[in-house]
């Protein structure tokens, strides 16, 4: 750390000014071929100000220690989690085969690139999620008559169609899209697709297990009333970077990526390892990830990122923002 500070303190005055800090960022944010990712001036200044805790326009050795421990170390040595979402029979060739949805995408196409990543990239941990519903689950159109609709529901029970959104009575009221019966616990449809590689020591996470509320995100149900074990397991591993992919892009993958970002994880969406339901919603999912400082990449970019040899500025900025948030919390205590 001291050597790094001294190397970048070009004028040797014992402080890093913003130009010298820019030198550190140029060293950090580059790919494995040494091509530097540009950081716009506004972002650079913001990051500099986060670590300039004394707000004197300079980073001293004490401030740099925090910057090193909380920021640079993670950028160079992230703890990488591969989260493979709902690659289950029903979404590929079963009752909720996504190729019947408006985007007409083929879920089978995610198997090969996901398996290739599992074979070639050394993630710290691999997670598989399962949509895992009881037979009386609220999301099944077959179960529409089991629960009364709220008077505010835009669609009434007698003319509700597949993929419509209705509102069920309750406190809270539950807005729910209607899907065909799918991923019933312990059924063939809920099994992972047979050709998907399952690695040793993988963690399996089950969601949507409560009858009266659906769960798109692998973290929480759609009302955030209950959570899966994902959050605590990631915390136990000191995870920093979450690579998400699977089915369906604009439903469970999108909701999981949004939650990962909101919790504060550096989040990477693997575009070619996802297939979805609706093209507009896939676009919205991507926009939401980028807007919240996640990145969208193709699977052939992952290996060098996981190895810390391709370091993206968006993810560095995301981490800096999280550090800023936690410092603000400390200051309010
Ligand atoms: Zn489901």
py3Dmol code that shows the C-alpha trace and the ligand (Angstrom):
import py3Dmol

protein = """\
ATOM      1  CA  UNK A   1       0.000   0.000   0.000  1.00  0.00           C
ATOM      2  CA  UNK A   2       2.776   2.457   0.964  1.00  0.00           C
ATOM      3  CA  UNK A   3       4.635   1.640  -2.232  1.00  0.00           C
ATOM      4  CA  UNK A   4       1.470   2.302  -4.248  1.00  0.00           C
ATOM      5  CA  UNK A   5       0.918   5.646  -2.511  1.00  0.00           C
ATOM      6  CA  UNK A   6       4.510   6.736  -3.079  1.00  0.00           C
ATOM      7  CA  UNK A   7       4.502   5.589  -6.705  1.00  0.00           C
ATOM      8  CA  UNK A   8       1.477   7.725  -7.527  1.00  0.00           C
ATOM      9  CA  UNK A   9       2.467  10.705  -5.361  1.00  0.00           C
ATOM     10  CA  UNK A  10       4.402  12.098  -8.316  1.00  0.00           C
ATOM     11  CA  UNK A  11       5.361  15.412  -6.712  1.00  0.00           C
ATOM     12  CA  UNK A  12       6.349  13.619  -3.476  1.00  0.00           C
ATOM     13  CA  UNK A  13       4.463  16.022  -1.208  1.00  0.00           C
ATOM     14  CA  UNK A  14       2.877  13.231   0.879  1.00  0.00           C
ATOM     15  CA  UNK A  15      -0.588  13.802  -0.558  1.00  0.00           C
ATOM     16  CA  UNK A  16      -2.477  12.620  -3.622  1.00  0.00           C
ATOM     17  CA  UNK A  17      -4.072  15.447  -5.559  1.00  0.00           C
ATOM     18  CA  UNK A  18      -6.794  14.715  -8.097  1.00  0.00           C
ATOM     19  CA  UNK A  19      -4.345  14.330 -11.016  1.00  0.00           C
ATOM     20  CA  UNK A  20      -2.345  11.805  -9.025  1.00  0.00           C
ATOM     21  CA  UNK A  21      -5.531   9.991  -8.021  1.00  0.00           C
ATOM     22  CA  UNK A  22      -6.484   9.939 -11.713  1.00  0.00           C
ATOM     23  CA  UNK A  23      -3.213   8.064 -12.278  1.00  0.00           C
ATOM     24  CA  UNK A  24      -4.337   5.389  -9.807  1.00  0.00           C
ATOM     25  CA  UNK A  25      -7.709   5.106 -11.570  1.00  0.00           C
ATOM     26  CA  UNK A  26      -5.985   4.701 -14.933  1.00  0.00           C
ATOM     27  CA  UNK A  27      -3.956   1.865 -13.422  1.00  0.00           C
ATOM     28  CA  UNK A  28      -7.031   0.269 -11.906  1.00  0.00           C
ATOM     29  CA  UNK A  29      -9.624   0.563 -14.626  1.00  0.00           C
ATOM     30  CA  UNK A  30      -8.230  -1.256 -17.620  1.00  0.00           C
ATOM     31  CA  UNK A  31      -8.681  -4.571 -19.358  1.00  0.00           C
ATOM     32  CA  UNK A  32      -6.300  -7.509 -19.569  1.00  0.00           C
ATOM     33  CA  UNK A  33      -4.661  -6.040 -22.681  1.00  0.00           C
ATOM     34  CA  UNK A  34      -3.825  -2.828 -20.843  1.00  0.00           C
ATOM     35  CA  UNK A  35      -6.449  -0.716 -22.592  1.00  0.00           C
ATOM     36  CA  UNK A  36      -7.560   1.960 -20.136  1.00  0.00           C
ATOM     37  CA  UNK A  37     -11.293   2.524 -19.564  1.00  0.00           C
ATOM     38  CA  UNK A  38     -11.990   6.211 -19.473  1.00  0.00           C
ATOM     39  CA  UNK A  39     -13.544   7.673 -16.358  1.00  0.00           C
ATOM     40  CA  UNK A  40     -15.443  10.903 -16.934  1.00  0.00           C
ATOM     41  CA  UNK A  41     -14.301  13.938 -14.944  1.00  0.00           C
ATOM     42  CA  UNK A  42     -17.491  14.135 -12.916  1.00  0.00           C
ATOM     43  CA  UNK A  43     -17.215  10.507 -11.769  1.00  0.00           C
ATOM     44  CA  UNK A  44     -13.501  10.855 -11.033  1.00  0.00           C
ATOM     45  CA  UNK A  45     -14.157  13.945  -8.889  1.00  0.00           C
ATOM     46  CA  UNK A  46     -16.989  12.231  -7.048  1.00  0.00           C
ATOM     47  CA  UNK A  47     -14.843   9.191  -6.197  1.00  0.00           C
ATOM     48  CA  UNK A  48     -11.958  11.452  -5.146  1.00  0.00           C
ATOM     49  CA  UNK A  49     -14.280  13.419  -2.851  1.00  0.00           C
ATOM     50  CA  UNK A  50     -15.580  10.222  -1.241  1.00  0.00           C
ATOM     51  CA  UNK A  51     -12.065   9.246  -0.150  1.00  0.00           C
ATOM     52  CA  UNK A  52     -11.033  12.822   0.663  1.00  0.00           C
ATOM     53  CA  UNK A  53     -12.867  12.498   3.967  1.00  0.00           C
ATOM     54  CA  UNK A  54     -11.362  15.682   5.405  1.00  0.00           C
ATOM     55  CA  UNK A  55     -12.566  17.592   2.325  1.00  0.00           C
ATOM     56  CA  UNK A  56      -9.310  19.505   1.836  1.00  0.00           C
ATOM     57  CA  UNK A  57      -8.846  18.577  -1.813  1.00  0.00           C
ATOM     58  CA  UNK A  58      -6.060  16.118  -1.046  1.00  0.00           C
ATOM     59  CA  UNK A  59      -5.879  12.454  -0.047  1.00  0.00           C
ATOM     60  CA  UNK A  60      -3.379  11.893   2.752  1.00  0.00           C
ATOM     61  CA  UNK A  61      -1.918   8.551   3.821  1.00  0.00           C
ATOM     62  CA  UNK A  62      -4.653   7.948   6.401  1.00  0.00           C
ATOM     63  CA  UNK A  63      -7.394   8.579   3.851  1.00  0.00           C
ATOM     64  CA  UNK A  64      -5.564   6.414   1.354  1.00  0.00           C
ATOM     65  CA  UNK A  65      -5.490   3.531   3.866  1.00  0.00           C
ATOM     66  CA  UNK A  66      -9.301   3.506   3.878  1.00  0.00           C
ATOM     67  CA  UNK A  67      -9.368   3.823   0.088  1.00  0.00           C
ATOM     68  CA  UNK A  68      -6.962   0.908  -0.215  1.00  0.00           C
ATOM     69  CA  UNK A  69      -8.738  -1.410   2.233  1.00  0.00           C
ATOM     70  CA  UNK A  70     -12.317  -0.727   1.238  1.00  0.00           C
ATOM     71  CA  UNK A  71     -12.013   0.048  -2.450  1.00  0.00           C
ATOM     72  CA  UNK A  72      -8.795  -0.884  -4.272  1.00  0.00           C
ATOM     73  CA  UNK A  73      -8.500  -4.334  -2.660  1.00  0.00           C
ATOM     74  CA  UNK A  74     -11.989  -5.315  -3.803  1.00  0.00           C
ATOM     75  CA  UNK A  75     -11.434  -3.983  -7.308  1.00  0.00           C
ATOM     76  CA  UNK A  76      -8.285  -6.067  -7.655  1.00  0.00           C
ATOM     77  CA  UNK A  77      -9.518  -9.155  -5.772  1.00  0.00           C
ATOM     78  CA  UNK A  78     -13.314  -9.351  -5.936  1.00  0.00           C
ATOM     79  CA  UNK A  79     -15.211 -12.261  -4.354  1.00  0.00           C
ATOM     80  CA  UNK A  80     -17.186 -13.566  -7.301  1.00  0.00           C
ATOM     81  CA  UNK A  81     -20.520 -15.338  -7.153  1.00  0.00           C
ATOM     82  CA  UNK A  82     -22.175 -16.964 -10.161  1.00  0.00           C
ATOM     83  CA  UNK A  83     -25.949 -16.975  -9.722  1.00  0.00           C
ATOM     84  CA  UNK A  84     -27.809 -19.136 -12.249  1.00  0.00           C
ATOM     85  CA  UNK A  85     -31.492 -18.346 -12.098  1.00  0.00           C
ATOM     86  CA  UNK A  86     -34.347 -20.799 -12.710  1.00  0.00           C
ATOM     87  CA  UNK A  87     -32.883 -22.864 -15.569  1.00  0.00           C
ATOM     88  CA  UNK A  88     -35.710 -25.348 -15.046  1.00  0.00           C
ATOM     89  CA  UNK A  89     -37.604 -27.682 -17.373  1.00  0.00           C
ATOM     90  CA  UNK A  90     -40.901 -25.814 -17.283  1.00  0.00           C
ATOM     91  CA  UNK A  91     -39.333 -22.614 -18.647  1.00  0.00           C
ATOM     92  CA  UNK A  92     -37.503 -24.449 -21.439  1.00  0.00           C
ATOM     93  CA  UNK A  93     -39.790 -27.199 -22.671  1.00  0.00           C
ATOM     94  CA  UNK A  94     -42.573 -27.461 -20.099  1.00  0.00           C
ATOM     95  CA  UNK A  95     -45.745 -25.639 -19.144  1.00  0.00           C
ATOM     96  CA  UNK A  96     -44.218 -22.145 -19.125  1.00  0.00           C
ATOM     97  CA  UNK A  97     -41.950 -22.627 -22.129  1.00  0.00           C
ATOM     98  CA  UNK A  98     -40.858 -19.038 -22.714  1.00  0.00           C
ATOM     99  CA  UNK A  99     -40.731 -19.549 -26.475  1.00  0.00           C
ATOM    100  CA  UNK A 100     -44.544 -19.236 -26.338  1.00  0.00           C
ATOM    101  CA  UNK A 101     -44.234 -15.718 -24.911  1.00  0.00           C
ATOM    102  CA  UNK A 102     -44.104 -12.563 -27.037  1.00  0.00           C
ATOM    103  CA  UNK A 103     -40.308 -12.383 -27.433  1.00  0.00           C
ATOM    104  CA  UNK A 104     -40.307 -15.991 -28.704  1.00  0.00           C
ATOM    105  CA  UNK A 105     -36.885 -16.699 -27.224  1.00  0.00           C
ATOM    106  CA  UNK A 106     -35.543 -20.203 -26.684  1.00  0.00           C
ATOM    107  CA  UNK A 107     -34.505 -20.941 -23.089  1.00  0.00           C
ATOM    108  CA  UNK A 108     -32.401 -23.879 -24.236  1.00  0.00           C
ATOM    109  CA  UNK A 109     -29.841 -21.456 -25.671  1.00  0.00           C
ATOM    110  CA  UNK A 110     -28.573 -20.448 -22.225  1.00  0.00           C
ATOM    111  CA  UNK A 111     -27.317 -23.951 -21.398  1.00  0.00           C
ATOM    112  CA  UNK A 112     -24.197 -23.960 -23.562  1.00  0.00           C
ATOM    113  CA  UNK A 113     -22.765 -20.572 -22.555  1.00  0.00           C
ATOM    114  CA  UNK A 114     -23.548 -21.203 -18.867  1.00  0.00           C
ATOM    115  CA  UNK A 115     -21.867 -24.620 -18.971  1.00  0.00           C
ATOM    116  CA  UNK A 116     -18.875 -23.076 -20.707  1.00  0.00           C
ATOM    117  CA  UNK A 117     -18.527 -20.522 -17.897  1.00  0.00           C
ATOM    118  CA  UNK A 118     -18.799 -23.277 -15.285  1.00  0.00           C
ATOM    119  CA  UNK A 119     -16.042 -25.202 -17.091  1.00  0.00           C
ATOM    120  CA  UNK A 120     -13.649 -22.332 -17.628  1.00  0.00           C
ATOM    121  CA  UNK A 121     -14.125 -19.683 -14.935  1.00  0.00           C
ATOM    122  CA  UNK A 122     -13.119 -20.075 -11.329  1.00  0.00           C
ATOM    123  CA  UNK A 123     -15.948 -18.418  -9.375  1.00  0.00           C
ATOM    124  CA  UNK A 124     -15.670 -18.345  -5.596  1.00  0.00           C
ATOM    125  CA  UNK A 125     -19.113 -19.869  -5.325  1.00  0.00           C
ATOM    126  CA  UNK A 126     -21.912 -21.012  -7.636  1.00  0.00           C
ATOM    127  CA  UNK A 127     -25.599 -20.641  -6.771  1.00  0.00           C
ATOM    128  CA  UNK A 128     -28.585 -22.180  -8.560  1.00  0.00           C
ATOM    129  CA  UNK A 129     -32.057 -20.841  -7.882  1.00  0.00           C
ATOM    130  CA  UNK A 130     -35.310 -22.746  -8.258  1.00  0.00           C
ATOM    131  CA  UNK A 131     -38.787 -21.408  -8.799  1.00  0.00           C
ATOM    132  CA  UNK A 132     -40.464 -23.781  -6.335  1.00  0.00           C
ATOM    133  CA  UNK A 133     -44.202 -23.416  -5.959  1.00  0.00           C
ATOM    134  CA  UNK A 134     -46.832 -25.179  -3.874  1.00  0.00           C
ATOM    135  CA  UNK A 135     -49.702 -26.519  -5.992  1.00  0.00           C
ATOM    136  CA  UNK A 136     -52.116 -23.777  -4.798  1.00  0.00           C
ATOM    137  CA  UNK A 137     -49.725 -20.963  -5.746  1.00  0.00           C
ATOM    138  CA  UNK A 138     -51.168 -17.509  -6.389  1.00  0.00           C
ATOM    139  CA  UNK A 139     -49.394 -17.079  -9.743  1.00  0.00           C
ATOM    140  CA  UNK A 140     -51.130 -20.010 -11.474  1.00  0.00           C
ATOM    141  CA  UNK A 141     -54.073 -19.039 -13.661  1.00  0.00           C
ATOM    142  CA  UNK A 142     -55.577 -22.398 -12.755  1.00  0.00           C
ATOM    143  CA  UNK A 143     -55.860 -21.106  -9.156  1.00  0.00           C
ATOM    144  CA  UNK A 144     -57.609 -17.841  -9.987  1.00  0.00           C
ATOM    145  CA  UNK A 145     -60.852 -18.934  -8.317  1.00  0.00           C
ATOM    146  CA  UNK A 146     -59.085 -19.731  -5.016  1.00  0.00           C
ATOM    147  CA  UNK A 147     -58.699 -16.087  -3.968  1.00  0.00           C
ATOM    148  CA  UNK A 148     -61.032 -13.079  -4.329  1.00  0.00           C
ATOM    149  CA  UNK A 149     -59.891 -10.253  -6.602  1.00  0.00           C
ATOM    150  CA  UNK A 150     -59.809  -6.729  -5.220  1.00  0.00           C
ATOM    151  CA  UNK A 151     -62.378  -4.277  -6.604  1.00  0.00           C
ATOM    152  CA  UNK A 152     -59.426  -2.263  -8.009  1.00  0.00           C
ATOM    153  CA  UNK A 153     -58.322  -5.140 -10.243  1.00  0.00           C
ATOM    154  CA  UNK A 154     -58.258  -3.868 -13.837  1.00  0.00           C
ATOM    155  CA  UNK A 155     -59.267  -7.335 -15.046  1.00  0.00           C
ATOM    156  CA  UNK A 156     -62.099  -9.324 -13.531  1.00  0.00           C
ATOM    157  CA  UNK A 157     -61.905 -13.032 -12.793  1.00  0.00           C
ATOM    158  CA  UNK A 158     -64.351 -14.048 -15.517  1.00  0.00           C
ATOM    159  CA  UNK A 159     -62.306 -12.525 -18.352  1.00  0.00           C
ATOM    160  CA  UNK A 160     -58.734 -12.921 -17.085  1.00  0.00           C
ATOM    161  CA  UNK A 161     -56.349 -14.400 -19.638  1.00  0.00           C
ATOM    162  CA  UNK A 162     -52.907 -15.928 -19.396  1.00  0.00           C
ATOM    163  CA  UNK A 163     -50.196 -13.271 -18.724  1.00  0.00           C
ATOM    164  CA  UNK A 164     -52.796 -10.672 -17.591  1.00  0.00           C
ATOM    165  CA  UNK A 165     -52.124  -8.798 -14.377  1.00  0.00           C
ATOM    166  CA  UNK A 166     -54.835  -8.854 -11.721  1.00  0.00           C
ATOM    167  CA  UNK A 167     -55.054  -7.505  -8.166  1.00  0.00           C
ATOM    168  CA  UNK A 168     -55.978  -9.865  -5.345  1.00  0.00           C
ATOM    169  CA  UNK A 169     -57.687  -8.721  -2.141  1.00  0.00           C
ATOM    170  CA  UNK A 170     -55.594  -8.599   1.020  1.00  0.00           C
ATOM    171  CA  UNK A 171     -53.468  -6.418   3.209  1.00  0.00           C
ATOM    172  CA  UNK A 172     -51.396  -5.656   1.353  1.00  0.00           C
ATOM    173  CA  UNK A 173     -53.277  -6.104  -1.925  1.00  0.00           C
ATOM    174  CA  UNK A 174     -51.320  -8.266  -4.303  1.00  0.00           C
ATOM    175  CA  UNK A 175     -50.749  -7.337  -7.926  1.00  0.00           C
ATOM    176  CA  UNK A 176     -50.081 -10.561  -9.788  1.00  0.00           C
ATOM    177  CA  UNK A 177     -49.370 -11.624 -13.336  1.00  0.00           C
ATOM    178  CA  UNK A 178     -51.110 -14.866 -14.230  1.00  0.00           C
ATOM    179  CA  UNK A 179     -48.865 -17.667 -15.444  1.00  0.00           C
ATOM    180  CA  UNK A 180     -49.685 -21.236 -16.382  1.00  0.00           C
ATOM    181  CA  UNK A 181     -49.072 -23.723 -13.579  1.00  0.00           C
ATOM    182  CA  UNK A 182     -45.288 -24.193 -13.474  1.00  0.00           C
ATOM    183  CA  UNK A 183     -42.400 -25.370 -11.306  1.00  0.00           C
ATOM    184  CA  UNK A 184     -44.564 -27.233  -8.820  1.00  0.00           C
ATOM    185  CA  UNK A 185     -42.392 -28.496  -5.950  1.00  0.00           C
ATOM    186  CA  UNK A 186     -40.796 -31.885  -6.621  1.00  0.00           C
ATOM    187  CA  UNK A 187     -42.274 -32.146 -10.137  1.00  0.00           C
ATOM    188  CA  UNK A 188     -40.308 -32.791 -13.349  1.00  0.00           C
ATOM    189  CA  UNK A 189     -41.005 -29.220 -14.449  1.00  0.00           C
ATOM    190  CA  UNK A 190     -39.205 -27.839 -11.409  1.00  0.00           C
ATOM    191  CA  UNK A 191     -36.010 -29.809 -12.020  1.00  0.00           C
ATOM    192  CA  UNK A 192     -32.985 -28.119 -13.530  1.00  0.00           C
ATOM    193  CA  UNK A 193     -32.700 -28.817 -17.247  1.00  0.00           C
ATOM    194  CA  UNK A 194     -30.831 -32.121 -17.610  1.00  0.00           C
ATOM    195  CA  UNK A 195     -27.935 -30.741 -19.692  1.00  0.00           C
ATOM    196  CA  UNK A 196     -27.172 -27.903 -17.288  1.00  0.00           C
ATOM    197  CA  UNK A 197     -23.956 -28.640 -15.475  1.00  0.00           C
ATOM    198  CA  UNK A 198     -24.302 -28.708 -11.682  1.00  0.00           C
ATOM    199  CA  UNK A 199     -20.961 -28.175  -9.970  1.00  0.00           C
ATOM    200  CA  UNK A 200     -19.894 -29.681  -6.645  1.00  0.00           C
ATOM    201  CA  UNK A 201     -20.489 -27.563  -3.565  1.00  0.00           C
ATOM    202  CA  UNK A 202     -23.051 -25.393  -5.334  1.00  0.00           C
ATOM    203  CA  UNK A 203     -25.685 -23.659  -3.223  1.00  0.00           C
ATOM    204  CA  UNK A 204     -29.351 -24.163  -4.121  1.00  0.00           C
ATOM    205  CA  UNK A 205     -31.886 -21.469  -3.340  1.00  0.00           C
ATOM    206  CA  UNK A 206     -35.646 -22.055  -3.475  1.00  0.00           C
ATOM    207  CA  UNK A 207     -38.091 -19.202  -4.030  1.00  0.00           C
ATOM    208  CA  UNK A 208     -41.824 -18.767  -4.497  1.00  0.00           C
ATOM    209  CA  UNK A 209     -42.425 -21.384  -1.835  1.00  0.00           C
ATOM    210  CA  UNK A 210     -45.277 -19.533  -0.117  1.00  0.00           C
ATOM    211  CA  UNK A 211     -48.765 -19.985  -1.607  1.00  0.00           C
ATOM    212  CA  UNK A 212     -50.011 -16.420  -1.290  1.00  0.00           C
ATOM    213  CA  UNK A 213     -47.146 -14.356  -2.694  1.00  0.00           C
ATOM    214  CA  UNK A 214     -44.986 -14.719  -5.807  1.00  0.00           C
ATOM    215  CA  UNK A 215     -41.203 -14.277  -5.882  1.00  0.00           C
ATOM    216  CA  UNK A 216     -39.402 -13.066  -8.963  1.00  0.00           C
ATOM    217  CA  UNK A 217     -36.235 -11.998  -7.177  1.00  0.00           C
ATOM    218  CA  UNK A 218     -34.040 -14.696  -5.666  1.00  0.00           C
ATOM    219  CA  UNK A 219     -33.609 -12.393  -2.637  1.00  0.00           C
ATOM    220  CA  UNK A 220     -37.166 -11.515  -1.597  1.00  0.00           C
ATOM    221  CA  UNK A 221     -40.768 -12.236  -2.501  1.00  0.00           C
ATOM    222  CA  UNK A 222     -42.507  -9.591  -4.614  1.00  0.00           C
ATOM    223  CA  UNK A 223     -43.875  -7.850  -1.507  1.00  0.00           C
ATOM    224  CA  UNK A 224     -40.605  -8.099   0.435  1.00  0.00           C
ATOM    225  CA  UNK A 225     -42.458  -9.900   3.219  1.00  0.00           C
ATOM    226  CA  UNK A 226     -40.109 -12.878   3.306  1.00  0.00           C
ATOM    227  CA  UNK A 227     -36.572 -13.538   2.180  1.00  0.00           C
ATOM    228  CA  UNK A 228     -34.685 -16.565   0.953  1.00  0.00           C
ATOM    229  CA  UNK A 229     -31.334 -17.601   2.406  1.00  0.00           C
ATOM    230  CA  UNK A 230     -29.449 -15.919  -0.464  1.00  0.00           C
ATOM    231  CA  UNK A 231     -28.699 -12.669   1.386  1.00  0.00           C
ATOM    232  CA  UNK A 232     -27.214 -14.344   4.451  1.00  0.00           C
ATOM    233  CA  UNK A 233     -25.237 -16.852   2.382  1.00  0.00           C
ATOM    234  CA  UNK A 234     -23.684 -14.075   0.279  1.00  0.00           C
ATOM    235  CA  UNK A 235     -22.831 -12.095   3.399  1.00  0.00           C
ATOM    236  CA  UNK A 236     -21.175 -15.159   4.939  1.00  0.00           C
ATOM    237  CA  UNK A 237     -18.970 -15.490   1.851  1.00  0.00           C
ATOM    238  CA  UNK A 238     -18.074 -11.769   1.896  1.00  0.00           C
ATOM    239  CA  UNK A 239     -19.285 -11.673  -1.689  1.00  0.00           C
ATOM    240  CA  UNK A 240     -18.549  -8.489  -3.602  1.00  0.00           C
ATOM    241  CA  UNK A 241     -19.495  -9.274  -7.217  1.00  0.00           C
ATOM    242  CA  UNK A 242     -22.635 -11.087  -8.355  1.00  0.00           C
ATOM    243  CA  UNK A 243     -22.828 -12.455 -11.900  1.00  0.00           C
ATOM    244  CA  UNK A 244     -26.477 -13.092 -12.768  1.00  0.00           C
ATOM    245  CA  UNK A 245     -28.006 -14.978 -15.683  1.00  0.00           C
ATOM    246  CA  UNK A 246     -30.728 -17.461 -16.552  1.00  0.00           C
ATOM    247  CA  UNK A 247     -34.490 -17.382 -17.069  1.00  0.00           C
ATOM    248  CA  UNK A 248     -36.443 -15.322 -17.558  1.00  0.00           C
ATOM    249  CA  UNK A 249     -34.389 -12.253 -18.423  1.00  0.00           C
ATOM    250  CA  UNK A 250     -37.074  -9.642 -17.812  1.00  0.00           C
ATOM    251  CA  UNK A 251     -38.745 -11.385 -14.867  1.00  0.00           C
ATOM    252  CA  UNK A 252     -36.655 -13.276 -12.314  1.00  0.00           C
ATOM    253  CA  UNK A 253     -33.203 -12.324 -13.623  1.00  0.00           C
ATOM    254  CA  UNK A 254     -34.159  -8.637 -13.833  1.00  0.00           C
ATOM    255  CA  UNK A 255     -35.748  -8.595 -10.370  1.00  0.00           C
ATOM    256  CA  UNK A 256     -32.728 -10.348  -8.849  1.00  0.00           C
ATOM    257  CA  UNK A 257     -30.244  -7.970 -10.492  1.00  0.00           C
ATOM    258  CA  UNK A 258     -32.274  -4.986  -9.243  1.00  0.00           C
ATOM    259  CA  UNK A 259     -32.220  -6.328  -5.681  1.00  0.00           C
ATOM    260  CA  UNK A 260     -28.509  -7.195  -5.819  1.00  0.00           C
ATOM    261  CA  UNK A 261     -27.796  -3.596  -6.860  1.00  0.00           C
ATOM    262  CA  UNK A 262     -30.114  -2.148  -4.215  1.00  0.00           C
ATOM    263  CA  UNK A 263     -28.370  -4.186  -1.500  1.00  0.00           C
ATOM    264  CA  UNK A 264     -25.074  -2.768  -2.782  1.00  0.00           C
ATOM    265  CA  UNK A 265     -23.451  -5.616  -4.690  1.00  0.00           C
ATOM    266  CA  UNK A 266     -21.363  -4.975  -7.764  1.00  0.00           C
ATOM    267  CA  UNK A 267     -23.689  -6.644 -10.235  1.00  0.00           C
ATOM    268  CA  UNK A 268     -22.878  -8.062 -13.643  1.00  0.00           C
ATOM    269  CA  UNK A 269     -25.639  -9.215 -15.992  1.00  0.00           C
ATOM    270  CA  UNK A 270     -24.497 -11.805 -18.536  1.00  0.00           C
ATOM    271  CA  UNK A 271     -26.584 -10.935 -21.583  1.00  0.00           C
ATOM    272  CA  UNK A 272     -26.004 -14.018 -23.748  1.00  0.00           C
ATOM    273  CA  UNK A 273     -26.770 -16.347 -20.813  1.00  0.00           C
ATOM    274  CA  UNK A 274     -30.314 -14.959 -20.447  1.00  0.00           C
ATOM    275  CA  UNK A 275     -33.536 -15.451 -22.413  1.00  0.00           C
ATOM    276  CA  UNK A 276     -36.763 -13.609 -21.698  1.00  0.00           C
ATOM    277  CA  UNK A 277     -40.462 -13.091 -22.132  1.00  0.00           C
ATOM    278  CA  UNK A 278     -40.982  -9.661 -23.666  1.00  0.00           C
ATOM    279  CA  UNK A 279     -38.531  -7.575 -25.728  1.00  0.00           C
ATOM    280  CA  UNK A 280     -39.640  -4.247 -24.252  1.00  0.00           C
ATOM    281  CA  UNK A 281     -39.281  -5.567 -20.741  1.00  0.00           C
ATOM    282  CA  UNK A 282     -35.838  -6.997 -21.548  1.00  0.00           C
ATOM    283  CA  UNK A 283     -34.812  -3.524 -22.701  1.00  0.00           C
ATOM    284  CA  UNK A 284     -36.186  -2.032 -19.467  1.00  0.00           C
ATOM    285  CA  UNK A 285     -34.259  -4.618 -17.441  1.00  0.00           C
ATOM    286  CA  UNK A 286     -31.006  -3.666 -19.163  1.00  0.00           C
ATOM    287  CA  UNK A 287     -31.635   0.059 -18.742  1.00  0.00           C
ATOM    288  CA  UNK A 288     -32.352  -0.427 -15.067  1.00  0.00           C
ATOM    289  CA  UNK A 289     -29.091  -2.315 -14.506  1.00  0.00           C
ATOM    290  CA  UNK A 290     -27.017   0.340 -16.264  1.00  0.00           C
ATOM    291  CA  UNK A 291     -28.823   3.197 -14.505  1.00  0.00           C
ATOM    292  CA  UNK A 292     -27.994   1.640 -11.130  1.00  0.00           C
ATOM    293  CA  UNK A 293     -24.287   1.223 -11.912  1.00  0.00           C
ATOM    294  CA  UNK A 294     -24.338  -2.447 -12.841  1.00  0.00           C
ATOM    295  CA  UNK A 295     -22.742  -3.692 -16.057  1.00  0.00           C
ATOM    296  CA  UNK A 296     -24.010  -5.850 -18.901  1.00  0.00           C
ATOM    297  CA  UNK A 297     -21.452  -8.096 -20.557  1.00  0.00           C
ATOM    298  CA  UNK A 298     -21.214 -11.143 -22.804  1.00  0.00           C
ATOM    299  CA  UNK A 299     -19.991 -14.435 -21.380  1.00  0.00           C
ATOM    300  CA  UNK A 300     -16.641 -14.249 -23.188  1.00  0.00           C
ATOM    301  CA  UNK A 301     -15.777 -11.168 -21.084  1.00  0.00           C
ATOM    302  CA  UNK A 302     -16.270 -12.883 -17.729  1.00  0.00           C
ATOM    303  CA  UNK A 303     -13.075 -14.861 -17.164  1.00  0.00           C
ATOM    304  CA  UNK A 304     -10.725 -11.876 -17.064  1.00  0.00           C
ATOM    305  CA  UNK A 305     -13.182  -9.893 -14.938  1.00  0.00           C
ATOM    306  CA  UNK A 306     -13.422 -12.687 -12.361  1.00  0.00           C
ATOM    307  CA  UNK A 307      -9.633 -12.918 -12.295  1.00  0.00           C
ATOM    308  CA  UNK A 308      -9.402  -9.187 -11.597  1.00  0.00           C
ATOM    309  CA  UNK A 309      -7.556  -8.524 -14.861  1.00  0.00           C
ATOM    310  CA  UNK A 310     -10.419  -6.648 -16.507  1.00  0.00           C
ATOM    311  CA  UNK A 311     -11.631  -4.000 -14.072  1.00  0.00           C
ATOM    312  CA  UNK A 312     -14.685  -1.962 -14.993  1.00  0.00           C
ATOM    313  CA  UNK A 313     -15.049   1.645 -13.862  1.00  0.00           C
ATOM    314  CA  UNK A 314     -18.832   1.292 -13.477  1.00  0.00           C
ATOM    315  CA  UNK A 315     -18.276  -1.347 -10.799  1.00  0.00           C
ATOM    316  CA  UNK A 316     -15.591   0.754  -9.138  1.00  0.00           C
ATOM    317  CA  UNK A 317     -17.993   3.691  -9.024  1.00  0.00           C
ATOM    318  CA  UNK A 318     -20.747   1.467  -7.619  1.00  0.00           C
ATOM    319  CA  UNK A 319     -18.460   0.348  -4.796  1.00  0.00           C
ATOM    320  CA  UNK A 320     -17.382   3.931  -4.076  1.00  0.00           C
ATOM    321  CA  UNK A 321     -21.048   4.960  -3.826  1.00  0.00           C
ATOM    322  CA  UNK A 322     -21.675   2.145  -1.337  1.00  0.00           C
ATOM    323  CA  UNK A 323     -18.674   3.255   0.735  1.00  0.00           C
ATOM    324  CA  UNK A 324     -20.048   6.806   0.687  1.00  0.00           C
ATOM    325  CA  UNK A 325     -23.440   5.542   1.881  1.00  0.00           C
ATOM    326  CA  UNK A 326     -21.944   3.548   4.738  1.00  0.00           C
ATOM    327  CA  UNK A 327     -19.828   6.544   5.846  1.00  0.00           C
ATOM    328  CA  UNK A 328     -22.926   8.750   5.852  1.00  0.00           C
ATOM    329  CA  UNK A 329     -24.689   6.179   8.041  1.00  0.00           C
ATOM    330  CA  UNK A 330     -21.730   6.182  10.442  1.00  0.00           C
ATOM    331  CA  UNK A 331     -21.844   9.959  10.659  1.00  0.00           C
ATOM    332  CA  UNK A 332     -25.524   9.970  11.606  1.00  0.00           C
ATOM    333  CA  UNK A 333     -24.966   7.546  14.499  1.00  0.00           C
TER     334      UNK A 333
END
"""
ligand_1 = """\
1
ZN
Zn -43.087 -18.930 -10.775
"""
view = py3Dmol.view(width=600, height=400)
view.addModel(protein, "pdb")
view.setStyle({"model": 0}, {"cartoon": {"style": "trace"}})
view.addModel(ligand_1, "xyz")
view.setStyle({"model": 1}, {"stick": {}})
view.zoomTo()
view.show()
